[in-house]
Amino acid sequence: MEAPVTESDPIYDVLPGRHMALLRRQLGKIAQSSHALLLTGESGVGKSHLAHAVHKAGPRADEEFMEISCAAIPATLLESELFGYCKGAFSGATSNKPGLLELADGGTVFLDEIGDMPLELQPKLLLFLQNQTYYPVGGREQKKVNVRLVAATNQGLKQAMLKGRFREDLYYRLNVFEIEMPPLRERREEIPGLALKFLREEFGGDEAIGGLSFSNEALDALLNYDWPGNIRELRNVMLRVATLVEPRSKVLPEHMPKLRNQNTAEQYPADLAGKTLRELEELALRAALDFTNGKKAESAAILGVSEKTVYNLCKRYGIDG
């Protein structure tokens, strides 16, 4: 009989909701495999945490878990970080340096934002996935390791393939198992527990948090918000709450930022009659910034302009922040 994923399992810690039971069972089985795993989903849903949980739930738990972001590192440096390099491979390479694949031999390597991996580096990763072998930068001797590869992306890789930005053969090598992480708005039953978990971490445990609880109004605000930034946004809100609320007390709406969904009718003032185009522009900008709590990128998305335009408009109208 199949053993369920229990509350002590690291996968349960990342996906605790009762509606996630089927996904937890699938991941419990996938964790025992050595095949590649592709995690997809919106930014902030917890893909990195899930990758680590899958590692901890499998037979490689006692081995290394190495993580790297393909979006944060230039192409040449990413290749060196992943595959290592040999002495003399380039200026400044005064000795051999192992890459993450070698350092994680026997364990897991997590490639975050795989959709941003440079096209010229993708064939080398494909070769590794085919036979677990690779050449360090500047090396002539092939290395072989035993590493499980987990990748994650918030992009549509099939669309990237159609645009020639991602190799089709690499996609299918990565996609032995594909798990889509649901956004937090589809897992609302997890919100109270996650919020308390983040507060507990910030205060330093159950004893420090005492009888801290949420008022009905604060809880309603958390549950009715769509959380476009997902778990990452919830964590940030709880960091603010932890700063403003006293332990062993009650979380009130004033301890939290205003949480309003983008489709809320009251997000913009209705009385626009008699205003000039410039006044309307400033009004729309201020309303968008207020709605997003000052986040320039989200405000740009609402206004249908670039983030740079929002910065320029803030400068024009003397809006700080």
Sequence and secondary structure as in RCSB ss.txt:
>XXXX:A:sequence
MEAPVTESDPIYDVLPGRHMALLRRQLGKIAQSSHALLLTGESGVGKSHLAHAVHKAGPRADEEFMEISCAAIPA
TLLESELFGYCKGAFSGATSNKPGLLELADGGTVFLDEIGDMPLELQPKLLLFLQNQTYYPVGGREQKKVNVRLV
AATNQGLKQAMLKGRFREDLYYRLNVFEIEMPPLRERREEIPGLALKFLREEFGGDEAIGGLSFSNEALDALLNY
DWPGNIRELRNVMLRVATLVEPRSKVLPEHMPKLRNQNTAEQYPADLAGKTLRELEELALRAALDFTNGKKAESA
AILGVSEKTVYNLCKRYGIDG
>XXXX:A:secstr
      TTSHHHHHS SGGGHHHHHHHHHHTT  S EEEE STTS HHHHHHHHHHHSTTTTS EEEEETTTS H
HHHHHHHH B TTSSTT  S B  HHHHTTTSEEEEETGGGS GGGHHHHHHHHHHSEE  BT  S EE   EEE
EEESS HHHHHHTTSS HHHHHHHTTEEEE   GGG GGGHHHHHHHHHHHHHTSHHHHTT EE HHHHHHHHH 
  TTHHHHHHHHHHHHHHHS TTSEE GGGS     TT GGGS S  TT  HHHHHHHHHHHHHHHTTT HHHHH
HHHTS HHHHHHHHHHTT   
